[in-house]
Amino acid sequence: MNRLPDWEERLSAFIIANRDRPHDWGQHDCILMACGGVEAQTGIDPAKAYRGRYSDAAGAARALRELGKGTLLKTVDAEFERRPVGMARRGVLVWYEGSVGLCAGGAGLFVGEERLTNKAGLPMREGLVAIPRALLSKAWTV
């Protein structure tokens, strides 16, 4: 896959458009968000076959068995080439505790909710959450 000449602007626009979008199985979960970032950079959506095919965790697992390589990690490994996390640059895919995200320099962006809570104990924000680069365990080229 080759990045488009304006990939950085396209990736920035994608991140801004999705920064407050909550998790939604089959529409905006970790792999679909990450592959949306790949599409923003390249014009190619590697997760096109998965979009809208499931609506819960069990359906996502079934889609990975039927359309992918059985697990999220094996499916990402089959589609993208690994690189050392220390060599990860902006826009590549990264891994944290079973989820795929996008590298944003010093952090990985993942779909989730921030653990900060308000006085009622409720999450204060859903959307893209930054995980420090030091905690990322895998990376793949785009």
Rosetta blueprint (number, residue, H / E / L):
1 M L
2 N L
3 R L
4 L L
5 P L
6 D L
7 W H
8 E H
9 E H
10 R H
11 L H
12 S H
13 A H
14 F H
15 I H
16 I H
17 A H
18 N H
19 R L
20 D L
21 R L
22 P L
23 H L
24 D E
25 W L
26 G L
27 Q L
28 H E
29 D L
30 C H
31 I H
32 L H
33 M H
34 A H
35 C H
36 G H
37 G H
38 V H
39 E H
40 A H
41 Q H
42 T H
43 G L
44 I L
45 D L
46 P L
47 A L
48 K L
49 A L
50 Y L
51 R L
52 G L
53 R L
54 Y L
55 S L
56 D L
57 A H
58 A H
59 G H
60 A H
61 A H
62 R H
63 A H
64 L H
65 R H
66 E H
67 L H
68 G L
69 K L
70 G L
71 T L
72 L H
73 L H
74 K H
75 T H
76 V H
77 D H
78 A H
79 E H
80 F L
81 E L
82 R E
83 R E
84 P L
85 V H
86 G H
87 M H
88 A L
89 R L
90 R L
91 G L
92 V L
93 L E
94 V E
95 W E
96 Y E
97 E L
98 G L
99 S E
100 V E
101 G E
102 L E
103 C E
104 A L
105 G L
106 G L
107 A E
108 G E
109 L E
110 F E
111 V E
112 G E
113 E E
114 E L
115 R L
116 L L
117 T E
118 N L
119 K L
120 A L
121 G L
122 L L
123 P E
124 M L
125 R L
126 E E
127 G E
128 L E
129 V E
130 A E
131 I E
132 P E
133 R H
134 A H
135 L H
136 L L
137 S L
138 K E
139 A E
140 W E
141 T L
142 V L
